[in-house]
Amino acid sequence: MIEKLKGIEERFVKLEQLLSDPAVISDQKKYQEYLIEHGELNKIVPVFRQYEAILEELGETRDLLKDEDPDIRTMAKEELPELEGQAKDLKSQLNLLLMPKDPRDDKNVLLEIRAGTGGEEAGIFAGDLFRMYTRYAESRNWSIELIEKNDSSSGGFKEVVSLIKGKGAFSSFKYESGTHRVQRVPETETQGRVHTSAVTVAVLPEAEDIDIDINPADLKIDVFRSSGPGGQSVNTTDSAVRITHVPTGVVATCQDEKSQHKNKAKAMGVLKSRILDAKIREEEEKRSADRKGQVGTGDRSGRIRTYNFPQGRMTDHRIGLTLYKLDAIMEGDIQSIIDELKTHNQAQALKESH
C-alpha cells in the first residue's frame, strides 16, 4: 500500500508543477483534465502525509521506550496507545480512499417509480416519493427532467420516469432501488384502518453513446397521441413516441414534450439506459452468484424501506436504521440515510477485499 501511495504522491507533485506551467494553462482542455485529476488525488495525499508523520512519530516514541531515563520511558509508554490509534484510523481512511470507485458514480440518473400493491394508495405514495426525491435533488442543486408519467385517478402516479442531472447523482440515488413500503391510513379509508401499500423504485445510470451502441435496424418506433388521466387525449398531434429494441424487448416511451423530435430523443436516452442497466446486471450476476452483502443496487423486488406514518417512523431494513423524522424525510431530508448506506457499503467492500 505504501508504494502505491508514494506513486500517487509523486503524481500529485507533478500535477502541481503542470498546473503552474504557462503552456498547460493556455491549453484549457488539458488544464481542466489535470485540475480534475489533482482534485481527486488531493483527497488522498494529505491523509497519506499525515499517516507518514504519525508513523515517524511512532518509531521515535518506540525508541524512547529503551531510554535510560525512567520518566522518558513512562512518557513514551503513555503516548504510544494514542499514536497507534491515530495510525490505525488513518490507515483505514487510506484503505477506503484507495478502493476502486464505481465508474458510474458521477453519472446522471434515470429514476423510475411505479405503484405496486395497494391500489390507488400506492399511486398516491408513488407521487409522494417522486416529490421527496425532487426536493432532495433540488437541495443538491441537481435538475429534474420529466420523461414519462402515467397519472393515477386519485392523484399521484401509476408510473413516473425522470432524469436527474448532476455530478454524483448516481452515487447517491443508487441506494434507492427496491421496494418501498408505506403504512398509513389512506384518505379513502372511512374506518381509520392502517393500510400497507408498496411502490417500486428503479435507479439507472444515464447511458452515453460511448457506453452502448445500438443498431438503428434493431429499433421499432411507434408514434401516437399523448394521453392524460383516464386516457383522454391531451394533444392533437402524434407527438408521443414509443421505441422498442427488438433483440432485447426493452421498451421506452416519452410523451412529455409537444415535439415528436424531442420525445424521440428522450425515449432513446431512456432506452439506452435500460439496455445498459440490463447488461451491467447480467455481468454482475456472472461475477457473483451471492450478492446478499451488497446494499447498493440490490434486487428491486426486495423490500428495502418502510415508511410508517402513524408512528412517524422510517426504517431501512438493509442496515437496520430507524429514524423518527418521517415528515422531514418526505420533504427530501434523506442525506443522512444515504450517508449511512454508503458507510455500510464501504465497510462491506473493505471486509471483502481483505
N, C-alpha and C positions, 0 to 999 in steps of 0.2 A: 504493500500500500504506500509506503514512504517513497519508494522510487517513482511510483505513478504520480504522487503529489508533487515531487520535485520537478518532474517533467511539466506538470501543469503550471507550477510557479515560474519556470523558465519561459514558457509560452506567454504568461501574463506579463512578465517584464518586457519581452519582445514586443508585445502588443502596445504597451505604454510608449515604447520608442516609436513604433509605426504611427501611432495616433498623433505624435508631435512632428512627424515628417511632412514638410510642405507638399511633397509630391503626392502623398496619400490624402492630405486634406483637400487638395484640388480635385481629387477623384472622389466625388461624393458617394458613389455606389460602393467603392472599396472601403471608404471611411466608415460608412454605416455598417458594413459587414464586420469590420474589425471592432467597431463600437459595441455591437451586439455580443460578439464573442467575449470581449473584455468584460462586459456586464455580467455574463454567465460565470466566468472564471473568478470575478470579484466576490462571488458568493462563497467560493471555496478557499481562495488564497489567504485571506485574513484569518480564517479559522485554523488553517494549516500552520501559519506563522505563530499563532498563539499556542498551538499544540507543541510545536518545536521548542518554544520558550519554556513551556511547562516541563517538557522532558529534560531540558538542560538543567532547570532548577531542581528537578527531581534527582538527577545524577549528582549534583553538588550537595544536596541535602543528605543523600545516602552516604556520600564520602564523609560527611560530618559525623555520622554515627560512629566512625572509627577515631574521632578526635580524642586527644589525651585529656582535654578539659571535660569533666563530667557535666557541667552546666550546658556546654555547647551540644553534647550528645543528647541531653534531655530535651533541649530546644528543638533539635533536629527530629527527634522521635515524635514530638508533639505536632510538628509541621507536616510530617510525612503523610498521614491519612488524608489531610485536606488536598495536598498536591496530587496524590494518587486518584482521588475522587474527581478532581478537575481534569486530569489526563484522561480518565475513563469517559467522562461526559463529552470531551472534545473529540475523542476517537469515535464515539457513537455518532456525533454530528457529521464527522467526515465520512463515515460509512454511508450515512443517508445521502449526503451530497454527491457521493460517487456512484450511487445507484443509477442504472440506466433510466433515462427519462422516457416516459411514454411519448413517442413522436407525434401522437395525436393531440397532446395536451393543449397546444396553442390554437387549435382549430376552432372554427365556428361550430355551432351546434344545431342539429335538426332535432327539435323537440316534438314528440308525438304523444298526445294524451287522448286516451279512449275510455269512454264509460264502459264499465264491466257489469257485474251483477248488482242488482239493486234498482233497476228501472229508472224512473225519472230522477230519483235522488242521486243516482250515480252520475247522471248527466249534469246535475247542479254542482256536484262536488268536482267534476272534471273542470267546470268553469272556475270554481274556487281555486283549484290547483294552478290553472293557467294564470289566474290573477296573482297568485303567490309567486310563481316563477317570473312573471312580468315585473313585479315590484322588486324582486331580488336582482334581476338583470339591470333594472334602472338604477339600483343602488350602486352597481359596479360600473355604471356609465356604458353599458352594452346596449346595442339597439335590437329591437324585436320586430321581425317582419312576418306578417301573417301569410301563410302559404295556402292553407286549405281549412275549411271549417264546415261542420255539419251540425247545425243548431238543434237542440232538443226543445220540445214544445213547452217545457216548464222552466225554461231558462238554462243557461249552461250549454254544454256541447255533448253530442254523441261522439264526436271526434274533432280534434283541432290540431293542426300541424303548423309549426312556426320555425323560423330561422333566427337564432340568436347570434349576433355578430359581436365579437370582442376577443381580445387577446387573452387566452387562458380559459375561455368559456367551457371547453370540453373538460378541462382538468377539474372543474367544479361540478358540472352537470352530470358527469359520467356516473356519479354515485346515486343518481335518481332513478335509474332503470329498475323497473319491477312493479309489483302490485302494491298500491297504496289503499289501505282500508280506512273507512270512516265510520264512526259510531256516533249517531246523534238522532234527535227527534226531527223527522222531516216536516216541512211546512204543511204538507198534505195530511199529516197524521193527526187525527182528531182525539185519539185516546192518550196521547202523550207518551207513546211507547218509543223506546230507542231502537232504531233500525241499523243494520250493518250493510254497507254498500262497498263496492270496490271500483277502483279506477286503475288502468294500466298506463305506465309511462315508459316510453322508449326514447333513448338518447343516442343519436348517431353523430359521428364527426362529419362535418360537411366535406364531401368529396371534391377534389380538384382534378383538373384534366390530367395532371401528372400521376394521380393516384389510380385512375381507372380509364381504360379505353373501351368505348362502346362502338360497335359496328352499326352504322345507321340502318343497314339492311335487316338488322335484328329487331327493329322497333316497329310497333304498330301504334299509329297516332290517330286518336278519335277526337273530334270537336263536337261540343254540344252547348246548349244554353245553360247559364248558371241558374241555380235554384236556391231558394231560401227555405225557412221553416215550413213544413207541410208540403214541400215540393213545388210551391208556386215559382214561376219563372221571375227572376229579378233582372233579366237582361233580354233585350230584343234581338241580340245577335249571337251567333255561335262562337262565343269567345272562350268558353271553358275548354280545357284540354286534358285528355287522358292519354298517357303514354304507357305502353306495355312492352317490357323487354321479353320477347318471345322465348328465348332459350331458358330463362330462369322463372318466367311467370311473374316477375316483380312488376307492380303497377304503381304509378304516381299520377295524381290528379291535382290541378290547380284551377281555381275559378275566382280567385280573389281580385284579380285585375280586370279592367274592362277591355284591355288589349289582348287579343289572342297571342300575339308575339311574346308579350311579357309573361303570360300564363305558361306558354310553352317553355320559355327559358327557366322559369321557376320549377315547373314539373320535371324538367330534365335534371335540374340540380338535385331534387329530391330523389329521383330515380337512381342517379349515380351514387348518392349517399347510401341508399338502401342496399344496392348491389355490393358496394364496398363493405358495408357492415356485415352482410351475409358471408362475404368472402373472408373477412377477418375472423368471424366467429367459427367458421369451418376450420381455419388454420389453427385457431386456439384449441379447438376440440381435438385436433390431431396431436397437438403438442402435449396436451394434458387431459387425461381421462377424468381426473379428480380435480375439480376447481372449487371445492367447498370452502377452501381457505380464503378465497378471494371475495373481497367486499365490493370491489368496483363495479364493473359492467357485468353483473351476475345474471342469473336466469330471470327473464322478465315475467315468468309465470309465478315466481316465488314472492310471497308476501314480505315486503321489506319494512313497512312502516304502518302504524296505526295512529289515527287522529281521533281521540276520544273527547268530544265536545262537552258532555255533561261534567266531566272531571277536569276539563281544560288541560288535557294531557296529550303529549306526543311521545310515542315510543318507537325507536328504531330497533327492530328485532335482530339485526345483524351484529350489533355491538352491545346490545342491552342498555342503550341510552334512553333515559326517560327525562323529559323536561315538562315542567308545569307552566308553560307560557304560550299556550296554543294561539291566543289572539295575536301575539306579536309574530309568531311563525307564519300564520295565514296572511300576514301583511308583508311577508317577504324576508323576515328575520331568520334566515336559515344558515348563515355563515358558520355559526358555532357547531351546527350538526355536521356540515361538510368538513370542517376542520377536524372534528373527532374521527370521522370516517377516513380522512386522509392519513391521520396519525396511526390509526389501527392498520390500515393497508400497508403503510411503510414498515411498521413493526413486523407484520406477517412476511413481507417480502425480504426483510433483513434476516429474519429467522430461517427462511427457506434458502437464502444464499450461503449460509454457513454449513 
